[in-house]
Amino acid sequence: MDVTVLQTQILTPILGIVDQRTDKRIDFVGGIRGLAALEQRVDSGEMACAFSLYPVTINQLFTIADSGNVMPPKSTWFEPKLRDGLLTNLITD
């Protein structure tokens, strides 16, 4: 997966980012915000660089799940998000 290549070839060896969950030097921009959001954060000086990756395919997701492994942080982002909290329909017998 692209996210694995990014982690093993760039984030860990070059930038020293071992844990994406706790390292304060890394952040996530949701796919719905687009490349312009990445460019803005770099152009403003808020971030030094940005990476945009292709989404994980459903086959990759199934392969990881079937092998008992866990997906890397934020690699399972999907759009559109399901609406939540607008209404609840109880499922009863």
PyMOL Python script that loads the backbone (N, CA, C, O; Angstrom):
from pymol import cmd

cmd.read_pdbstr("""\
ATOM      1  N   MET A   1       0.830  -1.181   0.000  1.00  0.00           N
ATOM      2  CA  MET A   1       0.000   0.000   0.000  1.00  0.00           C
ATOM      3  C   MET A   1       0.874   1.245   0.000  1.00  0.00           C
ATOM      4  O   MET A   1       1.980   1.246   0.542  1.00  0.00           O
ATOM      5  N   ASP A   2       0.367   2.287  -0.609  1.00  0.00           N
ATOM      6  CA  ASP A   2       1.116   3.543  -0.684  1.00  0.00           C
ATOM      7  C   ASP A   2       1.479   4.081   0.698  1.00  0.00           C
ATOM      8  O   ASP A   2       2.581   4.590   0.902  1.00  0.00           O
ATOM      9  N   VAL A   3       0.549   3.967   1.642  1.00  0.00           N
ATOM     10  CA  VAL A   3       0.790   4.480   2.985  1.00  0.00           C
ATOM     11  C   VAL A   3       1.940   3.738   3.670  1.00  0.00           C
ATOM     12  O   VAL A   3       2.676   4.329   4.459  1.00  0.00           O
ATOM     13  N   THR A   4       2.094   2.468   3.375  1.00  0.00           N
ATOM     14  CA  THR A   4       3.201   1.685   3.939  1.00  0.00           C
ATOM     15  C   THR A   4       4.528   2.126   3.339  1.00  0.00           C
ATOM     16  O   THR A   4       5.527   2.246   4.048  1.00  0.00           O
ATOM     17  N   VAL A   5       4.535   2.364   2.037  1.00  0.00           N
ATOM     18  CA  VAL A   5       5.753   2.847   1.369  1.00  0.00           C
ATOM     19  C   VAL A   5       6.143   4.212   1.934  1.00  0.00           C
ATOM     20  O   VAL A   5       7.318   4.455   2.212  1.00  0.00           O
ATOM     21  N   LEU A   6       5.169   5.102   2.104  1.00  0.00           N
ATOM     22  CA  LEU A   6       5.451   6.420   2.679  1.00  0.00           C
ATOM     23  C   LEU A   6       6.078   6.284   4.061  1.00  0.00           C
ATOM     24  O   LEU A   6       7.065   6.952   4.367  1.00  0.00           O
ATOM     25  N   GLN A   7       5.508   5.422   4.893  1.00  0.00           N
ATOM     26  CA  GLN A   7       6.022   5.248   6.254  1.00  0.00           C
ATOM     27  C   GLN A   7       7.426   4.660   6.263  1.00  0.00           C
ATOM     28  O   GLN A   7       8.312   5.172   6.949  1.00  0.00           O
ATOM     29  N   THR A   8       7.632   3.589   5.506  1.00  0.00           N
ATOM     30  CA  THR A   8       8.921   2.875   5.574  1.00  0.00           C
ATOM     31  C   THR A   8      10.042   3.546   4.798  1.00  0.00           C
ATOM     32  O   THR A   8      11.214   3.350   5.120  1.00  0.00           O
ATOM     33  N   GLN A   9       9.703   4.341   3.769  1.00  0.00           N
ATOM     34  CA  GLN A   9      10.744   4.944   2.937  1.00  0.00           C
ATOM     35  C   GLN A   9      10.995   6.423   3.214  1.00  0.00           C
ATOM     36  O   GLN A   9      12.064   6.937   2.888  1.00  0.00           O
ATOM     37  N   ILE A  10      10.020   7.118   3.815  1.00  0.00           N
ATOM     38  CA  ILE A  10      10.178   8.562   4.015  1.00  0.00           C
ATOM     39  C   ILE A  10       9.962   8.982   5.466  1.00  0.00           C
ATOM     40  O   ILE A  10      10.850   9.573   6.082  1.00  0.00           O
ATOM     41  N   LEU A  11       8.790   8.679   6.011  1.00  0.00           N
ATOM     42  CA  LEU A  11       8.466   9.185   7.346  1.00  0.00           C
ATOM     43  C   LEU A  11       9.440   8.701   8.415  1.00  0.00           C
ATOM     44  O   LEU A  11       9.954   9.507   9.191  1.00  0.00           O
ATOM     45  N   THR A  12       9.700   7.402   8.466  1.00  0.00           N
ATOM     46  CA  THR A  12      10.592   6.885   9.508  1.00  0.00           C
ATOM     47  C   THR A  12      12.065   7.180   9.228  1.00  0.00           C
ATOM     48  O   THR A  12      12.724   7.789  10.071  1.00  0.00           O
ATOM     49  N   PRO A  13      12.611   6.770   8.068  1.00  0.00           N
ATOM     50  CA  PRO A  13      14.059   6.955   7.888  1.00  0.00           C
ATOM     51  C   PRO A  13      14.516   8.394   7.667  1.00  0.00           C
ATOM     52  O   PRO A  13      15.611   8.760   8.092  1.00  0.00           O
ATOM     53  N   ILE A  14      13.711   9.202   7.021  1.00  0.00           N
ATOM     54  CA  ILE A  14      14.142  10.565   6.689  1.00  0.00           C
ATOM     55  C   ILE A  14      13.645  11.583   7.712  1.00  0.00           C
ATOM     56  O   ILE A  14      14.406  12.445   8.154  1.00  0.00           O
ATOM     57  N   LEU A  15      12.362  11.484   8.090  1.00  0.00           N
ATOM     58  CA  LEU A  15      11.777  12.476   8.993  1.00  0.00           C
ATOM     59  C   LEU A  15      11.753  12.032  10.453  1.00  0.00           C
ATOM     60  O   LEU A  15      11.434  12.828  11.336  1.00  0.00           O
ATOM     61  N   GLY A  16      12.087  10.777  10.712  1.00  0.00           N
ATOM     62  CA  GLY A  16      12.119  10.282  12.087  1.00  0.00           C
ATOM     63  C   GLY A  16      10.745  10.147  12.721  1.00  0.00           C
ATOM     64  O   GLY A  16      10.636  10.128  13.947  1.00  0.00           O
ATOM     65  N   ILE A  17       9.697  10.051  11.918  1.00  0.00           N
ATOM     66  CA  ILE A  17       8.335   9.879  12.434  1.00  0.00           C
ATOM     67  C   ILE A  17       8.047   8.392  12.505  1.00  0.00           C
ATOM     68  O   ILE A  17       7.862   7.731  11.484  1.00  0.00           O
ATOM     69  N   VAL A  18       8.011   7.874  13.728  1.00  0.00           N
ATOM     70  CA  VAL A  18       7.809   6.440  13.935  1.00  0.00           C
ATOM     71  C   VAL A  18       6.338   6.126  14.203  1.00  0.00           C
ATOM     72  O   VAL A  18       5.815   5.129  13.705  1.00  0.00           O
ATOM     73  N   ASP A  19       5.674   6.965  14.982  1.00  0.00           N
ATOM     74  CA  ASP A  19       4.276   6.732  15.345  1.00  0.00           C
ATOM     75  C   ASP A  19       3.425   7.909  14.884  1.00  0.00           C
ATOM     76  O   ASP A  19       3.489   8.994  15.463  1.00  0.00           O
ATOM     77  N   GLN A  20       2.629   7.692  13.842  1.00  0.00           N
ATOM     78  CA  GLN A  20       1.791   8.754  13.286  1.00  0.00           C
ATOM     79  C   GLN A  20       0.720   9.216  14.266  1.00  0.00           C
ATOM     80  O   GLN A  20       0.227  10.339  14.161  1.00  0.00           O
ATOM     81  N   ARG A  21       0.361   8.371  15.205  1.00  0.00           N
ATOM     82  CA  ARG A  21      -0.696   8.720  16.160  1.00  0.00           C
ATOM     83  C   ARG A  21      -0.241   9.745  17.195  1.00  0.00           C
ATOM     84  O   ARG A  21      -1.049  10.541  17.674  1.00  0.00           O
ATOM     85  N   THR A  22       1.032   9.733  17.541  1.00  0.00           N
ATOM     86  CA  THR A  22       1.498  10.577  18.641  1.00  0.00           C
ATOM     87  C   THR A  22       2.469  11.679  18.233  1.00  0.00           C
ATOM     88  O   THR A  22       2.659  12.632  18.989  1.00  0.00           O
ATOM     89  N   ASP A  23       3.079  11.578  17.078  1.00  0.00           N
ATOM     90  CA  ASP A  23       4.066  12.571  16.658  1.00  0.00           C
ATOM     91  C   ASP A  23       3.364  13.878  16.300  1.00  0.00           C
ATOM     92  O   ASP A  23       2.483  13.892  15.441  1.00  0.00           O
ATOM     93  N   LYS A  24       3.743  14.963  16.943  1.00  0.00           N
ATOM     94  CA  LYS A  24       3.111  16.272  16.749  1.00  0.00           C
ATOM     95  C   LYS A  24       3.479  16.916  15.410  1.00  0.00           C
ATOM     96  O   LYS A  24       2.876  17.913  15.014  1.00  0.00           O
ATOM     97  N   ARG A  25       4.469  16.348  14.714  1.00  0.00           N
ATOM     98  CA  ARG A  25       4.919  16.934  13.454  1.00  0.00           C
ATOM     99  C   ARG A  25       4.113  16.455  12.255  1.00  0.00           C
ATOM    100  O   ARG A  25       4.378  16.878  11.129  1.00  0.00           O
ATOM    101  N   ILE A  26       3.145  15.589  12.470  1.00  0.00           N
ATOM    102  CA  ILE A  26       2.360  15.059  11.359  1.00  0.00           C
ATOM    103  C   ILE A  26       0.883  15.306  11.627  1.00  0.00           C
ATOM    104  O   ILE A  26       0.421  15.211  12.763  1.00  0.00           O
ATOM    105  N   ASP A  27       0.155  15.621  10.573  1.00  0.00           N
ATOM    106  CA  ASP A  27      -1.272  15.889  10.697  1.00  0.00           C
ATOM    107  C   ASP A  27      -1.974  15.273   9.497  1.00  0.00           C
ATOM    108  O   ASP A  27      -1.328  14.835   8.545  1.00  0.00           O
ATOM    109  N   PHE A  28      -3.283  15.243   9.549  1.00  0.00           N
ATOM    110  CA  PHE A  28      -4.081  14.621   8.514  1.00  0.00           C
ATOM    111  C   PHE A  28      -5.057  15.642   7.945  1.00  0.00           C
ATOM    112  O   PHE A  28      -5.671  16.411   8.685  1.00  0.00           O
ATOM    113  N   VAL A  29      -5.193  15.640   6.630  1.00  0.00           N
ATOM    114  CA  VAL A  29      -6.183  16.474   5.954  1.00  0.00           C
ATOM    115  C   VAL A  29      -7.115  15.522   5.216  1.00  0.00           C
ATOM    116  O   VAL A  29      -6.674  14.762   4.355  1.00  0.00           O
ATOM    117  N   GLY A  30      -8.386  15.561   5.546  1.00  0.00           N
ATOM    118  CA  GLY A  30      -9.356  14.673   4.918  1.00  0.00           C
ATOM    119  C   GLY A  30      -9.453  14.882   3.421  1.00  0.00           C
ATOM    120  O   GLY A  30      -9.321  16.002   2.927  1.00  0.00           O
ATOM    121  N   GLY A  31      -9.685  13.795   2.705  1.00  0.00           N
ATOM    122  CA  GLY A  31      -9.724  13.823   1.254  1.00  0.00           C
ATOM    123  C   GLY A  31     -10.732  14.778   0.666  1.00  0.00           C
ATOM    124  O   GLY A  31     -10.523  15.295  -0.432  1.00  0.00           O
ATOM    125  N   ILE A  32     -11.824  15.028   1.368  1.00  0.00           N
ATOM    126  CA  ILE A  32     -12.862  15.917   0.851  1.00  0.00           C
ATOM    127  C   ILE A  32     -12.365  17.355   0.728  1.00  0.00           C
ATOM    128  O   ILE A  32     -12.907  18.133  -0.057  1.00  0.00           O
ATOM    129  N   ARG A  33     -11.340  17.710   1.495  1.00  0.00           N
ATOM    130  CA  ARG A  33     -10.811  19.084   1.451  1.00  0.00           C
ATOM    131  C   ARG A  33      -9.914  19.313   0.246  1.00  0.00           C
ATOM    132  O   ARG A  33      -9.644  20.461  -0.106  1.00  0.00           O
ATOM    133  N   GLY A  34      -9.450  18.258  -0.389  1.00  0.00           N
ATOM    134  CA  GLY A  34      -8.711  18.366  -1.638  1.00  0.00           C
ATOM    135  C   GLY A  34      -7.265  18.815  -1.499  1.00  0.00           C
ATOM    136  O   GLY A  34      -6.779  19.128  -0.413  1.00  0.00           O
ATOM    137  N   LEU A  35      -6.606  18.834  -2.642  1.00  0.00           N
ATOM    138  CA  LEU A  35      -5.191  19.210  -2.695  1.00  0.00           C
ATOM    139  C   LEU A  35      -4.967  20.660  -2.307  1.00  0.00           C
ATOM    140  O   LEU A  35      -3.900  21.008  -1.801  1.00  0.00           O
ATOM    141  N   ALA A  36      -5.954  21.505  -2.536  1.00  0.00           N
ATOM    142  CA  ALA A  36      -5.813  22.932  -2.189  1.00  0.00           C
ATOM    143  C   ALA A  36      -5.559  23.098  -0.695  1.00  0.00           C
ATOM    144  O   ALA A  36      -4.808  23.988  -0.296  1.00  0.00           O
ATOM    145  N   ALA A  37      -6.167  22.265   0.132  1.00  0.00           N
ATOM    146  CA  ALA A  37      -5.950  22.350   1.580  1.00  0.00           C
ATOM    147  C   ALA A  37      -4.516  21.973   1.934  1.00  0.00           C
ATOM    148  O   ALA A  37      -3.919  22.572   2.829  1.00  0.00           O
ATOM    149  N   LEU A  38      -3.965  20.987   1.240  1.00  0.00           N
ATOM    150  CA  LEU A  38      -2.561  20.625   1.467  1.00  0.00           C
ATOM    151  C   LEU A  38      -1.641  21.766   1.046  1.00  0.00           C
ATOM    152  O   LEU A  38      -0.732  22.145   1.785  1.00  0.00           O
ATOM    153  N   GLU A  39      -1.877  22.304  -0.129  1.00  0.00           N
ATOM    154  CA  GLU A  39      -1.063  23.406  -0.638  1.00  0.00           C
ATOM    155  C   GLU A  39      -1.116  24.609   0.297  1.00  0.00           C
ATOM    156  O   GLU A  39      -0.090  25.241   0.549  1.00  0.00           O
ATOM    157  N   GLN A  40      -2.288  24.928   0.806  1.00  0.00           N
ATOM    158  CA  GLN A  40      -2.455  26.082   1.686  1.00  0.00           C
ATOM    159  C   GLN A  40      -1.641  25.915   2.960  1.00  0.00           C
ATOM    160  O   GLN A  40      -1.018  26.870   3.426  1.00  0.00           O
ATOM    161  N   ARG A  41      -1.638  24.710   3.530  1.00  0.00           N
ATOM    162  CA  ARG A  41      -0.905  24.493   4.785  1.00  0.00           C
ATOM    163  C   ARG A  41       0.600  24.595   4.583  1.00  0.00           C
ATOM    164  O   ARG A  41       1.317  25.049   5.475  1.00  0.00           O
ATOM    165  N   VAL A  42       1.083  24.178   3.424  1.00  0.00           N
ATOM    166  CA  VAL A  42       2.513  24.294   3.133  1.00  0.00           C
ATOM    167  C   VAL A  42       2.858  25.738   2.765  1.00  0.00           C
ATOM    168  O   VAL A  42       3.836  26.291   3.268  1.00  0.00           O
ATOM    169  N   ASP A  43       2.061  26.343   1.895  1.00  0.00           N
ATOM    170  CA  ASP A  43       2.325  27.721   1.460  1.00  0.00           C
ATOM    171  C   ASP A  43       2.279  28.711   2.626  1.00  0.00           C
ATOM    172  O   ASP A  43       3.005  29.705   2.622  1.00  0.00           O
ATOM    173  N   SER A  44       1.435  28.446   3.620  1.00  0.00           N
ATOM    174  CA  SER A  44       1.322  29.344   4.774  1.00  0.00           C
ATOM    175  C   SER A  44       2.477  29.168   5.759  1.00  0.00           C
ATOM    176  O   SER A  44       2.654  29.988   6.661  1.00  0.00           O
ATOM    177  N   GLY A  45       3.257  28.108   5.591  1.00  0.00           N
ATOM    178  CA  GLY A  45       4.347  27.833   6.514  1.00  0.00           C
ATOM    179  C   GLY A  45       3.931  27.005   7.719  1.00  0.00           C
ATOM    180  O   GLY A  45       4.760  26.675   8.567  1.00  0.00           O
ATOM    181  N   GLU A  46       2.646  26.668   7.798  1.00  0.00           N
ATOM    182  CA  GLU A  46       2.162  25.844   8.913  1.00  0.00           C
ATOM    183  C   GLU A  46       2.809  24.458   8.886  1.00  0.00           C
ATOM    184  O   GLU A  46       3.117  23.888   9.933  1.00  0.00           O
ATOM    185  N   MET A  47       3.008  23.927   7.690  1.00  0.00           N
ATOM    186  CA  MET A  47       3.638  22.627   7.514  1.00  0.00           C
ATOM    187  C   MET A  47       4.784  22.770   6.517  1.00  0.00           C
ATOM    188  O   MET A  47       4.762  23.652   5.659  1.00  0.00           O
ATOM    189  N   ALA A  48       5.791  21.895   6.635  1.00  0.00           N
ATOM    190  CA  ALA A  48       6.951  21.978   5.751  1.00  0.00           C
ATOM    191  C   ALA A  48       6.742  21.225   4.446  1.00  0.00           C
ATOM    192  O   ALA A  48       7.313  21.598   3.421  1.00  0.00           O
ATOM    193  N   CYS A  49       5.938  20.178   4.467  1.00  0.00           N
ATOM    194  CA  CYS A  49       5.683  19.403   3.259  1.00  0.00           C
ATOM    195  C   CYS A  49       4.337  18.704   3.395  1.00  0.00           C
ATOM    196  O   CYS A  49       3.759  18.646   4.481  1.00  0.00           O
ATOM    197  N   ALA A  50       3.848  18.173   2.275  1.00  0.00           N
ATOM    198  CA  ALA A  50       2.572  17.467   2.272  1.00  0.00           C
ATOM    199  C   ALA A  50       2.662  16.279   1.328  1.00  0.00           C
ATOM    200  O   ALA A  50       3.411  16.305   0.351  1.00  0.00           O
ATOM    201  N   PHE A  51       1.906  15.255   1.622  1.00  0.00           N
ATOM    202  CA  PHE A  51       1.847  14.064   0.787  1.00  0.00           C
ATOM    203  C   PHE A  51       0.384  13.758   0.491  1.00  0.00           C
ATOM    204  O   PHE A  51      -0.465  13.826   1.380  1.00  0.00           O
ATOM    205  N   SER A  52       0.101  13.426  -0.746  1.00  0.00           N
ATOM    206  CA  SER A  52      -1.244  13.003  -1.132  1.00  0.00           C
ATOM    207  C   SER A  52      -1.134  11.599  -1.699  1.00  0.00           C
ATOM    208  O   SER A  52      -0.316  11.344  -2.583  1.00  0.00           O
ATOM    209  N   LEU A  53      -1.943  10.703  -1.200  1.00  0.00           N
ATOM    210  CA  LEU A  53      -1.866   9.299  -1.601  1.00  0.00           C
ATOM    211  C   LEU A  53      -3.166   8.842  -2.249  1.00  0.00           C
ATOM    212  O   LEU A  53      -4.237   9.380  -1.967  1.00  0.00           O
ATOM    213  N   TYR A  54      -3.060   7.849  -3.116  1.00  0.00           N
ATOM    214  CA  TYR A  54      -4.257   7.230  -3.674  1.00  0.00           C
ATOM    215  C   TYR A  54      -5.002   6.519  -2.558  1.00  0.00           C
ATOM    216  O   TYR A  54      -4.383   6.022  -1.617  1.00  0.00           O
ATOM    217  N   PRO A  55      -6.322   6.465  -2.653  1.00  0.00           N
ATOM    218  CA  PRO A  55      -7.080   5.768  -1.612  1.00  0.00           C
ATOM    219  C   PRO A  55      -6.810   4.269  -1.626  1.00  0.00           C
ATOM    220  O   PRO A  55      -6.445   3.693  -2.651  1.00  0.00           O
ATOM    221  N   VAL A  56      -6.995   3.660  -0.475  1.00  0.00           N
ATOM    222  CA  VAL A  56      -6.868   2.211  -0.341  1.00  0.00           C
ATOM    223  C   VAL A  56      -8.014   1.567  -1.111  1.00  0.00           C
ATOM    224  O   VAL A  56      -9.155   2.020  -1.018  1.00  0.00           O
ATOM    225  N   THR A  57      -7.722   0.519  -1.867  1.00  0.00           N
ATOM    226  CA  THR A  57      -8.785  -0.175  -2.601  1.00  0.00           C
ATOM    227  C   THR A  57      -9.516  -1.124  -1.657  1.00  0.00           C
ATOM    228  O   THR A  57      -8.996  -1.494  -0.604  1.00  0.00           O
ATOM    229  N   ILE A  58     -10.697  -1.502  -2.037  1.00  0.00           N
ATOM    230  CA  ILE A  58     -11.462  -2.444  -1.226  1.00  0.00           C
ATOM    231  C   ILE A  58     -10.741  -3.784  -1.136  1.00  0.00           C
ATOM    232  O   ILE A  58     -10.816  -4.457  -0.108  1.00  0.00           O
ATOM    233  N   ASN A  59     -10.045  -4.179  -2.200  1.00  0.00           N
ATOM    234  CA  ASN A  59      -9.281  -5.433  -2.166  1.00  0.00           C
ATOM    235  C   ASN A  59      -8.132  -5.355  -1.168  1.00  0.00           C
ATOM    236  O   ASN A  59      -7.862  -6.326  -0.462  1.00  0.00           O
ATOM    237  N   GLN A  60      -7.452  -4.215  -1.101  1.00  0.00           N
ATOM    238  CA  GLN A  60      -6.388  -4.043  -0.110  1.00  0.00           C
ATOM    239  C   GLN A  60      -6.963  -4.118   1.306  1.00  0.00           C
ATOM    240  O   GLN A  60      -6.376  -4.741   2.190  1.00  0.00           O
ATOM    241  N   LEU A  61      -8.102  -3.484   1.508  1.00  0.00           N
ATOM    242  CA  LEU A  61      -8.752  -3.509   2.812  1.00  0.00           C
ATOM    243  C   LEU A  61      -9.099  -4.937   3.221  1.00  0.00           C
ATOM    244  O   LEU A  61      -8.842  -5.336   4.356  1.00  0.00           O
ATOM    245  N   PHE A  62      -9.682  -5.709   2.300  1.00  0.00           N
ATOM    246  CA  PHE A  62     -10.038  -7.102   2.595  1.00  0.00           C
ATOM    247  C   PHE A  62      -8.798  -7.945   2.872  1.00  0.00           C
ATOM    248  O   PHE A  62      -8.806  -8.784   3.773  1.00  0.00           O
ATOM    249  N   THR A  63      -7.740  -7.728   2.105  1.00  0.00           N
ATOM    250  CA  THR A  63      -6.505  -8.500   2.300  1.00  0.00           C
ATOM    251  C   THR A  63      -5.929  -8.263   3.694  1.00  0.00           C
ATOM    252  O   THR A  63      -5.540  -9.212   4.375  1.00  0.00           O
ATOM    253  N   ILE A  64      -5.873  -7.017   4.115  1.00  0.00           N
ATOM    254  CA  ILE A  64      -5.366  -6.687   5.454  1.00  0.00           C
ATOM    255  C   ILE A  64      -6.266  -7.289   6.528  1.00  0.00           C
ATOM    256  O   ILE A  64      -5.775  -7.886   7.486  1.00  0.00           O
ATOM    257  N   ALA A  65      -7.579  -7.135   6.374  1.00  0.00           N
ATOM    258  CA  ALA A  65      -8.517  -7.670   7.362  1.00  0.00           C
ATOM    259  C   ALA A  65      -8.445  -9.196   7.435  1.00  0.00           C
ATOM    260  O   ALA A  65      -8.442  -9.769   8.524  1.00  0.00           O
ATOM    261  N   ASP A  66      -8.389  -9.844   6.284  1.00  0.00           N
ATOM    262  CA  ASP A  66      -8.338 -11.306   6.254  1.00  0.00           C
ATOM    263  C   ASP A  66      -7.051 -11.857   6.857  1.00  0.00           C
ATOM    264  O   ASP A  66      -7.029 -12.979   7.361  1.00  0.00           O
ATOM    265  N   SER A  67      -5.974 -11.065   6.805  1.00  0.00           N
ATOM    266  CA  SER A  67      -4.699 -11.521   7.361  1.00  0.00           C
ATOM    267  C   SER A  67      -4.594 -11.247   8.861  1.00  0.00           C
ATOM    268  O   SER A  67      -3.616 -11.634   9.500  1.00  0.00           O
ATOM    269  N   GLY A  68      -5.620 -10.569   9.425  1.00  0.00           N
ATOM    270  CA  GLY A  68      -5.619 -10.275  10.859  1.00  0.00           C
ATOM    271  C   GLY A  68      -4.810  -9.051  11.232  1.00  0.00           C
ATOM    272  O   GLY A  68      -4.583  -8.794  12.414  1.00  0.00           O
ATOM    273  N   ASN A  69      -4.372  -8.294  10.242  1.00  0.00           N
ATOM    274  CA  ASN A  69      -3.597  -7.087  10.517  1.00  0.00           C
ATOM    275  C   ASN A  69      -4.506  -5.876  10.681  1.00  0.00           C
ATOM    276  O   ASN A  69      -5.721  -5.974  10.506  1.00  0.00           O
ATOM    277  N   VAL A  70      -3.915  -4.736  11.017  1.00  0.00           N
ATOM    278  CA  VAL A  70      -4.653  -3.498  11.228  1.00  0.00           C
ATOM    279  C   VAL A  70      -4.169  -2.466  10.223  1.00  0.00           C
ATOM    280  O   VAL A  70      -2.975  -2.381   9.937  1.00  0.00           O
ATOM    281  N   MET A  71      -5.090  -1.689   9.691  1.00  0.00           N
ATOM    282  CA  MET A  71      -4.736  -0.637   8.739  1.00  0.00           C
ATOM    283  C   MET A  71      -4.007   0.489   9.467  1.00  0.00           C
ATOM    284  O   MET A  71      -4.281   0.742  10.641  1.00  0.00           O
ATOM    285  N   PRO A  72      -3.074   1.174   8.781  1.00  0.00           N
ATOM    286  CA  PRO A  72      -2.388   2.311   9.387  1.00  0.00           C
ATOM    287  C   PRO A  72      -3.378   3.438   9.703  1.00  0.00           C
ATOM    288  O   PRO A  72      -4.466   3.485   9.128  1.00  0.00           O
ATOM    289  N   PRO A  73      -3.007   4.340  10.608  1.00  0.00           N
ATOM    290  CA  PRO A  73      -3.899   5.452  10.966  1.00  0.00           C
ATOM    291  C   PRO A  73      -4.354   6.249   9.740  1.00  0.00           C
ATOM    292  O   PRO A  73      -3.560   6.551   8.850  1.00  0.00           O
ATOM    293  N   LYS A  74      -5.623   6.575   9.714  1.00  0.00           N
ATOM    294  CA  LYS A  74      -6.266   7.415   8.694  1.00  0.00           C
ATOM    295  C   LYS A  74      -6.245   6.832   7.284  1.00  0.00           C
ATOM    296  O   LYS A  74      -6.614   7.528   6.338  1.00  0.00           O
ATOM    297  N   SER A  75      -5.825   5.579   7.112  1.00  0.00           N
ATOM    298  CA  SER A  75      -5.777   5.003   5.766  1.00  0.00           C
ATOM    299  C   SER A  75      -7.130   4.456   5.327  1.00  0.00           C
ATOM    300  O   SER A  75      -7.287   4.046   4.177  1.00  0.00           O
ATOM    301  N   THR A  76      -8.101   4.446   6.224  1.00  0.00           N
ATOM    302  CA  THR A  76      -9.429   3.948   5.859  1.00  0.00           C
ATOM    303  C   THR A  76     -10.440   5.080   5.748  1.00  0.00           C
ATOM    304  O   THR A  76     -11.642   4.847   5.876  1.00  0.00           O
ATOM    305  N   TRP A  77      -9.978   6.288   5.515  1.00  0.00           N
ATOM    306  CA  TRP A  77     -10.859   7.441   5.328  1.00  0.00           C
ATOM    307  C   TRP A  77     -11.748   7.186   4.118  1.00  0.00           C
ATOM    308  O   TRP A  77     -11.274   6.697   3.092  1.00  0.00           O
ATOM    309  N   PHE A  78     -13.018   7.509   4.229  1.00  0.00           N
ATOM    310  CA  PHE A  78     -13.906   7.361   3.085  1.00  0.00           C
ATOM    311  C   PHE A  78     -14.890   8.522   3.025  1.00  0.00           C
ATOM    312  O   PHE A  78     -15.212   9.138   4.040  1.00  0.00           O
ATOM    313  N   GLU A  79     -15.354   8.804   1.825  1.00  0.00           N
ATOM    314  CA  GLU A  79     -16.351   9.835   1.568  1.00  0.00           C
ATOM    315  C   GLU A  79     -17.416   9.227   0.677  1.00  0.00           C
ATOM    316  O   GLU A  79     -17.077   8.366  -0.135  1.00  0.00           O
ATOM    317  N   PRO A  80     -18.635   9.599   0.769  1.00  0.00           N
ATOM    318  CA  PRO A  80     -19.182  10.543   1.731  1.00  0.00           C
ATOM    319  C   PRO A  80     -19.366   9.890   3.089  1.00  0.00           C
ATOM    320  O   PRO A  80     -19.592   8.684   3.192  1.00  0.00           O
ATOM    321  N   LYS A  81     -19.267  10.702   4.120  1.00  0.00           N
ATOM    322  CA  LYS A  81     -19.507  10.212   5.477  1.00  0.00           C
ATOM    323  C   LYS A  81     -20.998   9.990   5.664  1.00  0.00           C
ATOM    324  O   LYS A  81     -21.823  10.721   5.116  1.00  0.00           O
ATOM    325  N   LEU A  82     -21.330   8.969   6.446  1.00  0.00           N
ATOM    326  CA  LEU A  82     -22.726   8.711   6.750  1.00  0.00           C
ATOM    327  C   LEU A  82     -23.248   9.790   7.686  1.00  0.00           C
ATOM    328  O   LEU A  82     -22.544  10.221   8.599  1.00  0.00           O
ATOM    329  N   ARG A  83     -24.456  10.217   7.463  1.00  0.00           N
ATOM    330  CA  ARG A  83     -25.080  11.197   8.353  1.00  0.00           C
ATOM    331  C   ARG A  83     -25.305  10.533   9.703  1.00  0.00           C
ATOM    332  O   ARG A  83     -25.706   9.371   9.773  1.00  0.00           O
ATOM    333  N   ASP A  84     -25.052  11.260  10.754  1.00  0.00           N
ATOM    334  CA  ASP A  84     -25.203  10.706  12.093  1.00  0.00           C
ATOM    335  C   ASP A  84     -25.896  11.728  12.962  1.00  0.00           C
ATOM    336  O   ASP A  84     -25.593  12.919  12.891  1.00  0.00           O
ATOM    337  N   GLY A  85     -26.827  11.269  13.783  1.00  0.00           N
ATOM    338  CA  GLY A  85     -27.465  12.151  14.745  1.00  0.00           C
ATOM    339  C   GLY A  85     -28.671  12.895  14.228  1.00  0.00           C
ATOM    340  O   GLY A  85     -29.326  13.602  14.994  1.00  0.00           O
ATOM    341  N   LEU A  86     -28.989  12.760  12.949  1.00  0.00           N
ATOM    342  CA  LEU A  86     -30.151  13.463  12.431  1.00  0.00           C
ATOM    343  C   LEU A  86     -31.451  12.762  12.822  1.00  0.00           C
ATOM    344  O   LEU A  86     -32.432  13.420  13.169  1.00  0.00           O
ATOM    345  N   LEU A  87     -31.459  11.446  12.768  1.00  0.00           N
ATOM    346  CA  LEU A  87     -32.597  10.680  13.210  1.00  0.00           C
ATOM    347  C   LEU A  87     -32.136   9.265  13.530  1.00  0.00           C
ATOM    348  O   LEU A  87     -31.106   8.799  13.043  1.00  0.00           O
ATOM    349  N   THR A  88     -32.910   8.609  14.343  1.00  0.00           N
ATOM    350  CA  THR A  88     -32.588   7.244  14.716  1.00  0.00           C
ATOM    351  C   THR A  88     -33.807   6.370  14.454  1.00  0.00           C
ATOM    352  O   THR A  88     -34.918   6.705  14.865  1.00  0.00           O
ATOM    353  N   ASN A  89     -33.598   5.259  13.776  1.00  0.00           N
ATOM    354  CA  ASN A  89     -34.663   4.306  13.505  1.00  0.00           C
ATOM    355  C   ASN A  89     -34.332   3.038  14.276  1.00  0.00           C
ATOM    356  O   ASN A  89     -33.371   2.341  13.950  1.00  0.00           O
ATOM    357  N   LEU A  90     -35.123   2.740  15.294  1.00  0.00           N
ATOM    358  CA  LEU A  90     -34.889   1.549  16.084  1.00  0.00           C
ATOM    359  C   LEU A  90     -35.205   0.303  15.269  1.00  0.00           C
ATOM    360  O   LEU A  90     -36.223   0.232  14.579  1.00  0.00           O
ATOM    361  N   ILE A  91     -34.315  -0.674  15.364  1.00  0.00           N
ATOM    362  CA  ILE A  91     -34.528  -1.936  14.675  1.00  0.00           C
ATOM    363  C   ILE A  91     -35.062  -2.923  15.709  1.00  0.00           C
ATOM    364  O   ILE A  91     -34.372  -3.259  16.672  1.00  0.00           O
ATOM    365  N   THR A  92     -36.274  -3.375  15.507  1.00  0.00           N
ATOM    366  CA  THR A  92     -36.889  -4.331  16.446  1.00  0.00           C
ATOM    367  C   THR A  92     -37.393  -5.526  15.671  1.00  0.00           C
ATOM    368  O   THR A  92     -37.557  -5.477  14.452  1.00  0.00           O
ATOM    369  N   ASP A  93     -37.635  -6.601  16.401  1.00  0.00           N
ATOM    370  CA  ASP A  93     -38.144  -7.835  15.762  1.00  0.00           C
ATOM    371  C   ASP A  93     -39.522  -7.680  15.242  1.00  0.00           C
ATOM    372  O   ASP A  93     -40.080  -8.624  14.683  1.00  0.00           O
TER     373      ASP A  93
END
""", "prot")
cmd.dss("prot")
cmd.show_as("cartoon", "prot")
cmd.util.cbc("prot")
cmd.orient("prot")
